[in-house]
Amino acid sequence: KDFKDLDVWEKSHSFVEDIYQISGSFPEDEKFGLTSQIKRSAVSIPSNIAEGCGRSTDSDFARFLQIAMGSASECQYQIYLANDLGYLSAQDYEKLNQEIIEIKKMLSSFLGTLDS
C-alpha cells in the first residue's frame, strides 16, 4: 500500500508543514531545544506511518502506528509547553492542538481496524 493514499498520513504530513512554519517564530535560543524537538516529534508521525506501510504484516504495521501515536502524544505536550512559554499565539495553539487531536483519533481508529 502507498502511504500517500492514507488520510492519516496526509493529515500528519500537513501538520508537519504547519509545525515547521509556526515554529520558525520561536526564539533563536530554542533552535536546538524545543524548536528541534517539536519538529522531530512531528516528523516522526508521518515517517512511522510510511515505514509501517512498507511492512509485510498488519501486526508490523500496527507497531509503527503505535510509535506514531507516541510521537503524536509527545508533540501534543510540546505544543502545550510552547503555548505556556508564550511562543504560540492563541490561534496557532488552537490550530495545532486540534490537528494533533484529530491525528490521534485517526491513528486510534486505524489501529482498531488493524486489530479486528
C-alpha positions as CSV (number, residue, x, y, z in Angstrom):
1,K,0.0,0.0,0.0
2,D,1.2,3.5,-0.8
3,F,1.3,5.6,2.4
4,K,0.4,8.7,0.4
5,D,-3.1,7.2,-0.1
6,L,-3.8,7.2,3.6
7,D,-5.8,10.1,5.0
8,V,-3.9,9.9,8.4
9,W,-0.6,10.2,6.6
10,E,-1.9,13.2,4.5
11,K,-3.2,14.9,7.7
12,S,0.0,14.3,9.6
13,H,2.2,15.5,6.7
14,S,0.2,18.7,6.5
15,F,0.6,19.0,10.3
16,V,4.4,18.8,9.9
17,E,4.3,21.6,7.4
18,D,2.3,23.7,9.9
19,I,4.8,22.9,12.7
20,Y,7.7,24.0,10.5
21,Q,6.1,27.2,9.6
22,I,4.9,28.2,13.1
23,S,8.0,27.1,15.0
24,G,10.1,29.3,12.8
25,S,9.0,32.2,15.0
26,F,10.2,30.5,18.2
27,P,13.1,32.3,20.0
28,E,16.5,31.8,18.5
29,D,17.8,30.3,21.7
30,E,15.3,27.5,21.3
31,K,16.8,26.4,18.0
32,F,18.5,23.4,19.4
33,G,15.9,22.9,22.2
34,L,12.1,23.0,21.9
35,T,12.1,24.0,18.2
36,S,14.3,21.0,17.2
37,Q,12.3,18.6,19.5
38,I,8.9,19.6,18.3
39,K,10.0,19.3,14.6
40,R,11.4,15.8,15.3
41,S,8.3,14.5,17.1
42,A,6.0,15.9,14.4
43,V,8.1,14.4,11.5
44,S,8.1,11.1,13.4
45,I,4.3,10.7,12.9
46,P,4.1,10.5,9.1
47,S,7.5,8.9,8.9
48,N,6.4,5.9,11.1
49,I,3.1,5.7,9.1
50,A,5.1,5.5,5.9
51,E,7.6,3.0,7.3
52,G,4.7,0.8,8.6
53,C,3.2,0.8,5.2
54,G,6.3,-0.9,3.9
55,R,6.0,-3.8,6.4
56,S,4.6,-7.1,5.3
57,T,2.1,-7.8,8.1
58,D,-0.7,-5.9,9.8
59,S,0.9,-6.6,13.2
60,D,4.2,-4.9,12.0
61,F,2.2,-2.0,10.5
62,A,0.3,-1.7,13.8
63,R,3.6,-1.5,15.8
64,F,4.6,1.5,13.6
65,L,1.2,3.2,14.1
66,Q,1.7,2.8,17.8
67,I,5.0,4.5,17.6
68,A,3.4,7.3,15.5
69,M,0.8,7.6,18.3
70,G,3.5,8.0,20.9
71,S,5.2,10.7,18.8
72,A,1.8,12.5,18.4
73,S,1.4,12.5,22.2
74,E,4.9,13.8,22.6
75,C,4.3,16.5,20.1
76,Q,1.0,17.4,21.8
77,Y,2.8,18.1,25.0
78,Q,5.4,20.2,23.2
79,I,2.7,22.3,21.7
80,Y,1.2,22.8,25.1
81,L,4.6,23.8,26.5
82,A,5.3,26.2,23.6
83,N,1.9,27.8,24.4
84,D,2.7,28.1,28.1
85,L,6.1,29.7,27.3
86,G,4.3,32.3,25.1
87,Y,5.8,31.0,21.8
88,L,2.4,30.4,20.2
89,S,-0.5,32.8,19.6
90,A,-3.8,31.5,20.9
91,Q,-4.9,31.0,17.3
92,D,-1.8,28.9,16.4
93,Y,-2.1,26.9,19.6
94,E,-5.7,26.1,18.9
95,K,-5.0,25.1,15.3
96,L,-2.1,22.8,16.1
97,N,-3.8,21.3,19.1
98,Q,-7.0,20.5,17.1
99,E,-4.8,19.0,14.3
100,I,-2.9,16.7,16.7
101,I,-6.1,15.6,18.4
102,E,-7.6,14.7,15.0
103,I,-4.4,12.8,14.0
104,K,-4.5,10.8,17.3
105,K,-8.2,9.9,16.7
106,M,-7.4,8.8,13.2
107,L,-4.5,6.7,14.4
108,S,-6.6,5.1,17.1
109,S,-9.3,4.3,14.6
110,F,-6.8,2.8,12.2
111,L,-5.2,0.7,14.9
112,G,-8.7,-0.6,15.8
113,T,-9.3,-1.6,12.2
114,L,-6.0,-3.5,12.0
115,D,-6.7,-5.3,15.3
116,S,-10.1,-6.6,14.1
